């Protein structure tokens, strides 16, 4: 057990995250972007296909 009462892996993750935070929010935004962007792309493609097929 660590001094913080967390498991060492959680602590390492928190440490890594706080290190990433010092570089700004780039890590978080990149993570969010990598999750959201494929869905957004799929949505836009589906929208385009539906418009092409004549759906409103």
C-alpha positions, 0 to 999 in steps of 0.5 A: 500500500502507498502512503496515499492509501491507493494501489501502486498502479493507480498511483502510477497512473495518477502520477503519469496523468499529472505529468501529462497535465504539466504539458497542458491538456494536450493528452486529454484532448488527444484522448477525447479526440481519438474517442469522439472523432471516429464517431463524428466521422461515422455520423457525417458519412452516414449523413452524407449517404442518407442525403445521397439516397434522398432521405431527409 
